[in-house]
Amino acid sequence: MTSPMVRVRDLHKSYGAVPVLRGVDLDVGAGEVTCVIGPSGSGKSTLLRCLNHLEKINAGEVEVAGELIGYRRHKGKLHELGPRAITRQRAAIGMVFQNFNLFPHLTVLENIAEAPIAVLRRSRTDAVARARELVRRVGLAGREDDYPRRLSGGQQQRIAIARALAMDPKLMLFDEPTSALDPELVGDVLGVMKDLADGGMTMVVVTHEMGFAREAADTVVFLDEGVVVESGAPDDVLRNPRQARTREFLARVL
Ligand SMILES: Nc1ncnc2c1ncn2[C@@H]1O[C@H](COP(=O)(O)OP(=O)(O)OP(=O)(O)O)[C@@H](O)[C@H]1O
């Protein structure tokens, strides 16, 4: 594998007394795309949220871009980054959610340029110029001054991707980015994501889009009940799964 961008070892996460991740290992090399698949409630979103400091982990090791973000051996000490280091790391991770989360009172350009100005201290001129370039890149030239409510769900999601890219992330996390979209809008968003993947972006994508996983992923991870049941190349996991649980899941969704 190329140099690791994400390295997770024996990750445990519970909500209260309910265990959701039960010893997860994950490796994503720089420039690789990993798709995480699995039934509803299997812990996929929780795994992404642990990578981005949105959840505190209970045990294990999580390393992103060479930096350990927190671990607790079962009987060992908790090591945590300070708030400034967490902010720095979060800035290096782009996250795209199911529900776009654009600011409704900001235009498309302002939505994209806001964080680079506020967090990276870019000049307004530079941030807006880059935002214009990103709007073109996601195929929405001409919509720069629109407000999000005037865009379709698929267009809003493409802007959400552009907004994440504006921070020049080292890693992009996608949490079911097409689940909230009408079927005819899904392809455009997946197309933007495929272009990113082909351009060498490191990506972890939680998805129910098996076609995307087959085409874009270097690795497919099947998560069930908080455990990685099987992982490997898409052709192996999606076409010739070794585990009965993977076969049963695929039979339901394919
Ligand atoms: N903040 C929370 N507090 C308590 N329980 C939670 C919380 N977030 C998630 N859970 C529970 O943890 C389990 C895993 O949730 P998670 O969202 O990670 O699953 P998922 O695989 O992403 O599911 P889906 O495909 O439906 O989005 C579920 O049982 C869920 O109800």
PDBQT file of the ligand as one rigid body, heavy atoms in Angstrom, charges set to zero:
ROOT
HETATM    1  N1  LIG A 301     -25.682   9.714  18.881  1.00  0.00    +0.000 N 
HETATM    2  C1  LIG A 301     -26.148   8.485  19.083  1.00  0.00    +0.000 A 
HETATM    3  N2  LIG A 301     -26.614   8.109  20.289  1.00  0.00    +0.000 NA
HETATM    4  C2  LIG A 301     -27.067   6.852  20.505  1.00  0.00    +0.000 A 
HETATM    5  N3  LIG A 301     -27.088   5.883  19.559  1.00  0.00    +0.000 NA
HETATM    6  C3  LIG A 301     -26.631   6.197  18.349  1.00  0.00    +0.000 A 
HETATM    7  C4  LIG A 301     -26.141   7.511  18.038  1.00  0.00    +0.000 A 
HETATM    8  N4  LIG A 301     -25.758   7.514  16.735  1.00  0.00    +0.000 NA
HETATM    9  C5  LIG A 301     -25.999   6.277  16.261  1.00  0.00    +0.000 A 
HETATM   10  N5  LIG A 301     -26.509   5.483  17.225  1.00  0.00    +0.000 N 
HETATM   11  C6  LIG A 301     -26.879   4.051  17.076  1.00  0.00    +0.000 C 
HETATM   12  O1  LIG A 301     -25.698   3.366  16.700  1.00  0.00    +0.000 OA
HETATM   13  C7  LIG A 301     -25.982   2.354  15.730  1.00  0.00    +0.000 C 
HETATM   14  C8  LIG A 301     -25.128   2.596  14.468  1.00  0.00    +0.000 C 
HETATM   15  O2  LIG A 301     -25.524   3.804  13.869  1.00  0.00    +0.000 OA
HETATM   16  P1  LIG A 301     -24.832   4.336  12.550  1.00  0.00    +0.000 P 
HETATM   17  O3  LIG A 301     -25.555   5.595  12.174  1.00  0.00    +0.000 OA
HETATM   18  O4  LIG A 301     -23.374   4.411  12.734  1.00  0.00    +0.000 OA
HETATM   19  O5  LIG A 301     -25.189   3.171  11.523  1.00  0.00    +0.000 OA
HETATM   20  P2  LIG A 301     -25.150   3.140   9.932  1.00  0.00    +0.000 P 
HETATM   21  O6  LIG A 301     -24.552   1.840   9.551  1.00  0.00    +0.000 OA
HETATM   22  O7  LIG A 301     -24.511   4.371   9.417  1.00  0.00    +0.000 OA
HETATM   23  O8  LIG A 301     -26.714   3.139   9.571  1.00  0.00    +0.000 OA
HETATM   24  P3  LIG A 301     -27.515   3.741   8.288  1.00  0.00    +0.000 P 
HETATM   25  O9  LIG A 301     -27.086   2.953   7.082  1.00  0.00    +0.000 OA
HETATM   26  O10 LIG A 301     -28.948   3.494   8.650  1.00  0.00    +0.000 OA
HETATM   27  O11 LIG A 301     -27.180   5.200   8.207  1.00  0.00    +0.000 OA
HETATM   28  C9  LIG A 301     -27.478   2.421  15.470  1.00  0.00    +0.000 C 
HETATM   29  O12 LIG A 301     -28.103   1.450  16.268  1.00  0.00    +0.000 OA
HETATM   30  C10 LIG A 301     -27.863   3.802  15.956  1.00  0.00    +0.000 C 
HETATM   31  O13 LIG A 301     -29.192   3.825  16.426  1.00  0.00    +0.000 OA
ENDROOT
TORSDOF 0
